[in-house]
């Protein structure tokens, strides 16, 4: 697992080099929120987060990942071919999701952070920013 130093005291771990490289090119606000999530997880629960996906597309997704405005962080993972384990207790999940959504409120009716599983996949934290939060140089097609 690779890490990328983002702040003096904060490291975000990555599932693979693709996630690390894409995170490094992600919009400033998305990186800021993800660093905040990792910092909160480490300070409150002593759990280092692992970024599993930034732009990598998956079936039936909304397009927010390929657009570079979202990142996923591991919660549930396989420990063998039939069993999974979770890093966070339900109340810890709720605490982190509430923390981000209160600190970074959106005005479009959506949440900046959710915890979910997609089509039978693993539970994970999903952080997503609206297009309006992109800096001018981060906007494509304008």
C-alpha positions in Angstrom: 0.0 0.0 0.0 1.3 3.4 -1.0 1.0 6.6 1.1 1.1 10.2 -0.1 2.2 12.9 2.3 -0.5 15.6 2.2 0.1 17.5 5.4 3.0 17.2 7.9 1.0 14.9 10.2 -1.4 13.3 7.8 -0.9 10.4 5.3 -3.5 8.9 3.2 -3.0 5.3 2.2 -3.9 4.0 -1.2 -5.1 0.6 -2.5 -2.9 0.9 -5.5 -0.8 3.3 -7.6 -3.7 4.3 -9.8 -5.7 5.6 -6.8 -2.6 7.5 -5.6 -2.0 9.1 -8.9 -5.6 10.1 -9.5 -5.9 11.5 -6.0 -2.9 13.7 -6.6 -4.7 15.2 -9.6 -8.1 15.4 -7.9 -9.7 18.8 -7.3 -8.4 20.8 -4.4 -11.6 20.7 -2.4 -12.1 17.0 -2.8 -8.5 16.4 -1.5 -9.1 18.8 1.4 -12.2 16.9 2.5 -10.6 13.5 2.1 -7.6 14.6 4.2 -10.0 15.9 6.8 -11.8 12.5 6.8 -8.6 10.6 7.3 -7.4 13.0 10.0 -10.7 12.7 11.9 -10.6 8.9 11.6 -7.1 8.7 13.0 -7.6 11.2 15.8 -11.0 9.9 16.9 -10.7 6.1 16.3 -7.0 5.5 15.6 -7.9 4.0 12.2 -5.9 5.0 9.0 -8.1 5.3 6.0 -7.3 3.7 2.6 -8.4 5.3 -0.6 -9.7 2.6 -2.9 -11.0 4.6 -5.9 -11.0 8.1 -7.4 -11.7 8.1 -11.1 -11.9 4.4 -11.9 -15.3 3.7 -13.3 -17.6 0.9 -12.2 -20.8 -0.4 -13.7 -24.0 1.6 -13.3 -22.3 4.6 -11.7 -23.5 8.2 -12.0 -20.3 9.4 -13.6 -19.0 11.4 -10.6 -15.9 9.2 -10.3 -14.8 9.5 -13.9 -15.4 13.2 -13.6 -12.9 13.3 -10.8 -15.2 14.7 -8.1 -15.4 11.7 -5.8 -13.3 9.3 -3.8 -14.0 6.1 -1.9 -12.4 4.9 1.3 -12.4 1.3 2.6 -14.5 0.1 5.5 -15.4 -3.5 4.7 -12.8 -5.9 3.3 -12.4 -9.6 2.5 -10.4 -11.6 5.0 -10.9 -14.9 3.1 -12.9 -16.1 0.2 -16.2 -16.2 2.2 -15.8 -13.7 5.1 -15.6 -10.0 5.3 -14.7 -7.7 8.2 -15.3 -4.0 8.9 -12.9 -1.4 10.2 -15.6 0.8 11.8 -18.5 0.3 14.2 -21.8 1.7 13.0 -21.6 4.6 15.5 -18.1 5.5 14.2 -19.4 5.5 10.6 -22.2 7.8 11.6 -19.9 10.1 13.5 -17.5 10.5 10.5 -20.3 11.0 8.0 -22.1 13.5 10.2 -18.8 15.4 10.9 -18.1 15.9 7.1 -21.6 16.8 6.2 -21.9 19.4 8.9 -18.4 20.9 8.2 -19.0 20.9 4.4 -22.7 21.4 3.8 -23.9 21.3 0.2 -26.7 23.4 -1.1 -27.9 21.0 -3.8 -29.8 18.6 -1.5 -26.9 16.0 -1.6 -24.4 15.0 1.0 -20.7 15.4 0.7 -20.2 12.1 2.5 -22.2 8.9 2.6 -21.4 5.3 3.7 -22.8 2.6 1.4 -22.2 -0.4 -0.8 -23.0 -0.5 -4.5 -24.7 -3.6 -6.0 -23.5 -6.1 -3.5 -20.0 -4.6 -3.2 -18.1 -3.7 0.0 -19.3 -1.0 2.4 -17.2 2.1 2.0 -17.1 5.8 2.6 -18.0 7.9 -0.5 -16.9 11.5 -0.6 -18.3 13.6 -3.4 -18.2 17.3 -4.3 -20.5 19.3 -6.5 -19.3 20.9 -9.8 -19.7 24.3 -8.2 -16.8 23.6 -5.8 -14.3 23.2 -8.5 -11.7 25.9 -8.9 -11.8 27.7 -12.3 -8.8 25.9 -13.7 -10.3 22.5 -12.6 -13.4 22.9 -14.7 -13.4 21.2 -18.0 -15.1 22.4 -21.1 -15.5 26.0 -20.1 
